[in-house]
């Protein structure tokens, strides 16, 4: 199966587009590589047990093991960036909303619903097909990438009204709730046989380190939106209180999102 490689991203590494349903194939690659790496290690021990003593130290299959580990690492990146790229349409919806003129806070935005529809089945399918440690790695990397992308997406909105910032805060709370549940989402029925060492459903608590990371990442977005919705007269004091490590560039970003003119800044 060929996956579309995208070279034009701002990150140092390429990203990939995974066709619908082909995340299953990537998961099987991960499972197969894990099996092969373990088999190679066992084969090395077996060969050492059968050869003469003077040849034992020459038996080294570590390069073969490393090759399988490298493929696994790349497959995880394919899974993560593949899901990131499935959110492109949602980000377009977010970007085309007129946040500068937004005047009524309601339920979650349509782009949030679309993100949820893309993320949940992809994650639950992945959870059911790859070993626990690799699935946690997918969750960690995707959560980090998503929050960074979302922060950048907000900055690109240029101007956000006070009501717009409140709507975005509502959206981000819903998304945070979704991401806190990623490692424990129920397994979806995928209609394929499940390989060895798959993640079993039943865990109801996400790993503590993952939860801490997600809360920290989303807090930065929440602070940005809260400051954007703060009245101009209170902005400096609230900025110092809410964003202790904030820089002059961060304050400038907030002012720009508020639509403050140069003389006001």
N, C-alpha and C positions, 0 to 999 in steps of 0.2 A: 504494500500500500504506500503510495506517495503522499507526503504531506507538504502543503505549500509553505515554503520558507520565505519569510519576509525580512529583507535586509535593511529596509529604510527606517527601522525603529531607532529611537534615541538611545537605547541601551546598547552596551557593548556586545551583547550576545544576540543572535537572531531570534525571532519569534516564529511561531508556526501556526498555520490554520489546520485544524483537524476536522475533516468532513463529519457530518452527523453520523453517529453510530460507530465511528472509527476509534473513539476513545477506548472501546473494548479491545481493539487490536493492540493499541499501545499498552494497555494493562496486561495483556497476554505476553507481550514482549518482556515486560518487567518480571512477571512470574517465571517465564522461561529462563531469563538470564540469572535469576536467583538460583534456580534449580541447577543450571549448568555450572555456576560458580561453586556451589556446594559439591557437585559431582566431581569437578576437577580437583578440588582439595582432597576428597576421598580417594580419587585415583592416584594422586601423588603419594599418599600414605601407602596405598596398596603396592605401587611399584617399588617404593623403598623397602617394603617388606620382602620383596621377591628377588631383588638384585644383590649381587655380592657387595660386601662392606665398602670396598674401595670406590664403588659407584654411587653410594647412597647420597653423598653430599652434592652430587652433580644433578640430582633430580630436583628441578625447580620449575613449578608450573604457576608461579606467582604472576608472570606476565599474562597468562591466559585468564587467570582470575580477574586481574585488573581490567582486562579488555571487556569482560562481562559487566563489571562494575561501572565502567565508563558508559557502556550502552544503557545501563539502567539509569544513570544520572541524566543522560540525554533524553531518555524516554520520559522521565519526570518533568524535565523542562518542556517537552512537547505537550504533555498533559496540561501543565500550568499555563503556558502561553496560548495553547489552543482554547482554553476556557476564557482567558483574557480577551482573545480576539472575537469570541462569540458575543461579547458585550458591546461591540462597536455600534450596533444599531441603537442600543439603549443610550449610549453616550451621545449619539447624534440627536436623539429625542430630547435629552437633557440640554444639549447645547442650543437647540432651536427654540426652546422656551424663552419667552421674553421676561426674564427675571427682574429686569429694571422696572417693568410696569406691573409686576405681579402684585395683586392686591387682596387675595382671598386665600387663606390657609384652609385646606380641607384634608382629605385622606391622602394616603401615599400617592406619589406621582406615578404616571403611567410607565415612565422609564424604570422605576423601582420594581414594578410588577414584572416587566420584561426581564430585568436582571434576575429576579427570583426564578422565573420560568426557565432561564438558561442555566443557572447555577445548580439548583437542587437536583435535577435528574442526572446531571453530569457527575456531581459529587457522590451521589448515592450509588451510581453505577461503579464508579472508581472504588468506593469503599468496599464493595462486594467482591472485587476482583484482584486486589493487590494486598500484599502483606502489611501488617499494621504499621511498621516503621516507615515504609514508603508512603503509605497513605497520610501519615502525620506530616511527612515532608511536603507532600502536595498541598495539604491544608496550610502549613506554615508559609510556604512560598507564595501561594495564591493570595492569602490574606494580606501579606506584606505588599505584594505587587498591586492588588486592588486598591488598598488604602492610599498608596502613593499616587496611583493613576487618578483616583477620585479627587484627591487634594489638588492635583494639577488641573483637573477638569473644572473645578470650582474657580480657580484663578483665571482660567480662560473665558469665564462667563463675562468678564469685564465689569459689569455693574449689576448689583443685586439690591432690590428694595428691602425695607425692613420686613415686610410680609414675606418677601421671597426668601430671606434668610431663615424665617420661622418655618416655612415649608421645607426648605432644605434640611433644617435641623430635624424635623419630623421624619423626613426621608432617611436621614443618616441613622436615626435611632432604630428604624425598622431594619435597615441593612446591617447594623451592628448586631441586632438580635439574631439575624440570619447567620452571620459569620461566627458568632459564639457557638452556634449549634452545628457548624460544619463537621467537626470530628465525630459527632454522635448522631448524624442524620440516619434515619432508617434506610436499610438497603432496598433499592428498587429491584423489581423483577426484570431481569435482562434477557431471559430466555436462552442462556448459554450455560454450559457446564462451568462449575467454579473450580479453579485450580487449588493446589495445596496452599496451606498457610494463609487463607483469606481471612479478612477481618470479620469477626462475628458480631452480630447485632446484640444489643442488650446493655451496653455501657450507656449510662445516662449522665456522666460527668466528663466534660472536655478536659484535656490535660491542663494543669495549672499554668504552665509556662505559655501555652498557647493562649489561654484566656487573658493572661497578663499582657502579652504582646498585642492582642487584638484591642483590648481596652486602651492601651497606650497609643496605638496608631489612630484609633477613632477619636480619641480625646483631642488630638491636634486639629482634626477637621472640625470638631465641635467648637473649639475655641475660636477658630477662624470665623465660623458662621455666627457665633454669639457676638463677637466684636463687630462683625459687619452689620449686625442689627442694633448696635449700641448707638444712642444719640450722639451726635458730633461733640457736644459740649462735655460729655463724660468719657469720651473715647480714650484719652491719654491715661487717665486714672484707672479705668477698667483694663486697659491693655497691660499696664504695669502689674496689676493684681492678678489677671488671668493668665498672662504669658510672661512669667518671670525671666525666662531665657530668650525672650523675643528680641530680635534685632531691629535696627532702623529700617532695614529692607522689609522685614515682616510688617512693621507698622505702615510702611508705604503701600504694601500690597493690600492691607485692610482698607486704607484710605481710598485707594483706587477702586476697590470693589464697592465701596460706599458711594462712589461717583463724586467724591469731593474734588473740587477744582483746586488748581495750584495755590491761589491766594488763601483758600481755606486750610490747606495743609501746612 
